[in-house]
Amino acid sequence: ADEEGFDPTDNRHRKKKKHPKYAKFDEEGVPTHDTFNEPLPAEDISKLRIQLEEKKRQIGDDVTVTALRGGEKIIDDASLMFRGLVVIR
């Protein structure tokens, strides 16, 4: 990519000890594999699915984008709630 901007595949600026908490997700956004790419136990997946359903009840199934004054945007999407979590190893 010749244009400037954020490239999520660029690892140069990442903290070396921080890694995503979950490696794979199902079609709804529920984690299925941990940071080491091992499958999560079924009871953990069901707990995470319950948390996702609770979040959907709070904010709804729709995606909401709120633009702030400085150009920053806040995205409310329940399916993204587990994707930004990191672990330090």
Buried (B, 14 or more C-beta within 10 A) or exposed (E): EEEEEEEEEEEEEEEEEEBBBBBEBEEEBBBBBBBEEEEBEEEEBEEBBEBBEEBBEEEEEEEEEEEEEEEEEEEBBBBEBBEEEBEEE
